[in-house]
Amino acid sequence: MEFIMAILAGILFTTGIYNLLQKQLLRIIIGTGLISHGAHLFILTMGELKTGKPPILTEGVENYTDPLPQALILTSIVISFGVTSLLLVLAYRASQVNGTDNMEQLRGNDYE
């Protein structure tokens, strides 16, 4: 199962980086979202996937799931939501003011 999750995280990182290298602002924002989801899966995979085990110690439980990766992922989801919201607002404002979302035109280069 960890092998499949690692491959899926790699695919998310690859498509995220591909989208980061595009010229449109919306694709760049989608790329940051894909990279953050890949990081979530990577953290979850490194925390050793254990099914059916409780995340806390209680009486009579010898095997338990480490809750730290889950807490890190939850924090990361909140941060990535805030970053994505900020980027969407900045992209909307930049496209309203400049009339384009093309990064080459926003940099001042007139060629496409």
N, C-alpha and C positions, 0 to 999 in steps of 0.2 A: 504494500500500500504506500509506503514511503517513496518508493521508486516512481510510482505514478504521480504522486503529489509533487515530487521534485521536477519531473518532466513538465507537468502543468505550470509550475512556477516559472520554469525556464521559458516556456512558450509565452507566458504573460510578460516576462521581462523583455523577450525578443520583440514582441509586437508593440510593447510600450516604447522601447527605444526607437523602433521604426517610425512610430507616430511622432515622437519628439523631434525627429529630423525632417518633418514635413514643413510646408510653408504656411499652412492655414493655422490660425490660433486655436480653433476648436479641436483640430487633430492633436495639437500639442497638449491641450488640456486632457483629452482622452488618453494620451500616452502617459501622463503623470498618474492618472487614475489606474491604468493597467499596471504600472510599475508598483504602485502602492498595494494593489491586490496581490501581485506576485510576492511582495515582501510579507504580506500577511500569511500566505500559504507557506512560504519558506520558514517563517518563525514557528508556525504550527507544526510543520514537518520536523524541525529540529528539536521540538519538545517531545518527541517520540509519541506517535499516535497510539493511544491505548483506549480501547472501547470497553464500556461496561464498568469502568473503575471510577470511584468517586473522586472529585477534585480536592477533598479535604480529609484529614485524618479523623476518624471516629473510632469508637470502641469496636474491636474485633476485625478491623480492616488492616491487612498487611501490605497489600499493593494498592497504590493510589496514583492518580494522574497529577502531574506537576501543574499547579494553577498559574505559575508565573507566565508561561507563553500565552495563555488565554488572557491574562490581564494586560500584557504588552500589546496583543492584537486589538483588544478593546480600546486601549488608549490610542493606538495607531489609527484605528478606524475613525475616531473622533477628530484627530489631527488632520487626516487626509480629507475628511469631509469639509473641514474649515478651509484648508488650502484650495480644494476644488471650488468651493463657493467663492473665495476671493478671486481666483483666476477667471472664473466665469464672469464675475462682475467687471473685472478689469478688461477682459476681452470685449464685453458688450460696450463698455464705455469707449474703448479705443476704436471699435468699429463705428460707433455713432459719431465720434469726433472726426475721424479720418476718412470715413466712407469705405473702408476696406478692412479685411482681416488677413491680408497677405503680408507675411513678415518681410518680404523683400521691399514692398512698397512702404511699409511702416518704417523701415530703416532708411528710406530715401533713395533706394535704387529703383529706377523706373523700368528696368527690364524684367521679364518674367521667365 
